[in-house]
């Protein structure tokens, strides 16, 4: 079997197995708390899939499964089909060795507060050893004090102080993007300057 060097390599030679970035992201679990709008579940699934994340857990969602979630997932149906649903937060976090809470509200709780880039580094370091959870609160109120107490770190997205309330799926997209960029840098697929 001789290959002409002037032609592109055969498809079998260009298909890559699961890349290093995808493998690094696999242990990351996104957990949505009591999501009230099914469209946010679908949009969050889409955000996760576009960044190479594949684990989504829901804690007591108000309406799921729902056609609106499927419509807004826009091709991330496989994530919706594999979603794990829990009645309580403890079950959703049971296997996580480290939990990050995403919120713009501190609510008087003393905890380590970090920004998304630092979060991505810490999350991927921990994910090399075992599952890591990223916890997102409800659309209306975010995470409660009790939910935040289950987290080791509070991740805050540095939004405009004049209007800092991100949509749930937007917050998922921002943190998932930071995870992906960090995973790509670690695998050598993208440089830190890009």
N, C-alpha and C positions, 0 to 999 in steps of 0.2 A: 504494500500500500504506500505509494509515493505521493507526496503532496507538493504541488507547485508553490514555491516560496513567494511568487508574485500575487497569489490569491490569499484572501483572508483564511484563517484556520477554520477547519470544519466546526460546526456547531457543537459537537461533542467535546471539543477542546476548549470552548469558550464558556461553557456552563459551569458555574462555580457552586460548590456545595454551600451549606449554611455558612455565611461569612462570619468573621470574628465579631463584628459589631452586633449582628443579630444574636449571636450566642451570648454576648455580654448583657444584652437587654432582656433575654428570656426570663431570668428570675425576678424581674420587676413586675409587681402586681399593683394595678390601679384599683382603688376601692372608692366607690361613690356611695355616700350616706344619704339614705332616704330621698332620692331624687324624685321630685314631684312632676317634672315635665318629661315625658318619654322622649321627646325630641332631643333633649340634652343627653340622654343615654346614647342615642344613635350618633349624635354629633361627637360625643366623647370617644365612641368606638372608632369613628372615622379618624379622629385626631390621633388616636393611639396607633392605628394601622399604618397611617402615612409616615409615622416615625419608627416603625418596626417593632412596636410593642404588641404583645399578644394576650396578656392576661388582664381580664376585667372582672371585677367582683362588685356585686350590688348588695347593699344592706337595706332591707325593707323598702324597696322602691314602691311608689304609689301605683304606677301603671306600667307593668312589664310582664310579658312581652306586649308589644303594641305596634300597630302598623306605622305610627309616626316615628317610632324609634328606627324601624327598618328603613323607612323612606329617607331619613336623615343620615343613616349610616352610609348610604351611597357607596355600596360595594364592600363595606366592612361587615357584611352579614355573617361571615364566619366567626367574627368576634362575638356578635350577639348570640349566635347559636351555641357558643362554648362558654358563655358567661356563667359564673357561679353566683347563686342567690342565697343570701343568709338572712335569718330573722334578726340576728343581733351582731354587733360589731366584733365581739370576742371571737366568734367563729371565723369571721372573715380575716382576722389578723393572727389566728392561732399559729400558723407556720412561719410568720414573718420574724426574722431575726432583728430587724430594724424597721421603725415606722416613722415616716415623715408626714407631717400634717401641713396642708396647704391652706393658708388663711391670711387675710389682711387685717385680722383683728386679734390682738393679744389677749384681751379680756382679763388683764391683771394676773395672768399666769406667768410665773418665772420659768422660762425655758430657753434653750439655745435657739436663736433666730438667725437664719441664713438666707442668702439670696439664691436664685436658681442655678447659677454656675457652680457655686460651692456645693449645693445639693447634688448636682449631677456627679461630681467627683466622689463625694461621700457615698452616694447610693451605689455607684458602680464598684467602688472598693468593697462594700458590704455584700453586693450581689455576687461577687466572685466566690463568696463562702456559702451563701444561702439566700433564700427568698427575702425580698425587701418590699415593703408596702408603701404606697403613696396614697394618703387619705384625703379625700375632698369632701367638703361639707355640703349641706343643702343649699339650694339656690337662694333662698330668702335670708337665711341667718348664718350660713357658713358652719363651722365646727363649734360645738358646744364646749364648755370647760371640761366636761367629763370625757369627751372624745379627744380633746387636745392632751389630756393627761395620759393617754395611751401612746402618745408620740414622743420620740426622743428629740426630734427637731421640728421647728416651725419654719416652713419655707414661705417667704413673702416675696411677691413679684413687685418690683419697684415701679408701680404705676403712678400716674399723676396724683398728687395729694388732693387736688381739687375734685377728682372723681376716680377713686381707686377700685371700684367694684367691677371685677371682671365676670363675664358670663362663665358658667361652669366649664363648658367645652373649651372656651378660650384659655382658661387656666390649665386645663389638661394639655392643650396644644403647646403652650409655652414651656411647661415642665418636660413634656415628652420631647420637644425639640432640643432642649438643653441636654437631656439624656443621650439623644441620638448623636449630637455633635461630639460630646465627650467620648462616646463609644467609638465613633469613627476616628477620632484623633488617636485614641489608644490602639486601635487596630492598624494605624498607619494609612487608612484610606483617605484621610484629609489632614492637612497640616493645621496647626494652631493658628496660623496667619490667615487661612482661607475663610 
